[in-house]
Amino acid sequence: MSRTIAIGDIHGCSIAFAAIIHAIDPQPSETILPLGDYVDRGIDSKGVLDQLIKLGDRCNLVPILGNHDQMMLHAGEGRSDFQFWLNCGGDSALDSYGSTQQLSLIPQSHFRFLKSCRSYFETDTHIFLHANYKPEVPLSNRFLSGPERSHQ
């Protein structure tokens, strides 16, 4: 039987994430669902994103976008978005790339990965998401745009 494994809030902790993946030892037929917040707070956001990208070659990876990941994506859109991200832990993420003030040090592959993340994933028995971080939108309405569905 193929496993589906959800992992939440990695927050830049690449050593702990690597240890979890080593213990899980995911096989090609298995699904790993990282539930967002890959970056910020921990010391190695860069390492976490590198590991996630490689993990997609090893198993069925279904990454969910977290609010910290979304802040990183929006940081390049303006000074206030950049400052907001820094205040929420983005400074530690940028430190892992070598500077707290240079978004240009982040590889485009990391931005592409984050842009490819889903807002949720649904199977026949479970719904996986990071959080309903738009509290004004009822959870039931969040799924009206067509779920990413798996029939495993």
LINVENRA-V358936 format. One record per pair of residues at least 24 apart in sequence whose C-alpha atoms are under 7 Angstrom apart, sorted by sequence separation. I is the first residue (numbers start at 1). J is the second residue. If there is no record, write none. Layout:
I:J  I:J
//
This chain:
122:147  4:30  5:31  6:32  7:33  8:34  9:35  11:37  12:38  121:147  122:148  123:149  2:29  3:30  4:31  5:32  6:33  7:34  8:35  9:36  10:37  11:38  12:39  36:63  121:148  122:149  123:150  124:151  2:30  3:31  4:32  5:33  6:34  7:35  8:36  9:37  10:38  11:39  12:40  31:59  32:60  33:61  34:62  35:63  36:64  40:68  121:149  122:150  123:151  6:35  9:38  11:40  12:41  13:42  30:59  31:60  32:61  33:62  34:63  35:64  36:65  37:66  39:68  11:41  12:42  13:43  14:44  28:58  29:59  30:60  31:61  32:62  33:63  34:64  35:65  36:66  37:67  39:69  11:42  12:43  13:44  27:58  28:59  29:60  35:66  37:68  38:69  12:44  13:45  27:59  28:60  37:69  12:45  14:47  26:59  36:69  11:45  14:48  13:48  12:48  73:111  69:114  41:89  45:93  40:89  43:92  44:93  65:114  40:90  42:92  43:93  46:96  41:92  45:96  46:97  40:92  41:93  44:96  65:117  40:93  43:96  64:117  65:118  39:93  63:117  64:118  65:119  63:118  64:119  64:120  49:110  66:130  64:129  65:130  64:130  35:129  36:130  35:130
//
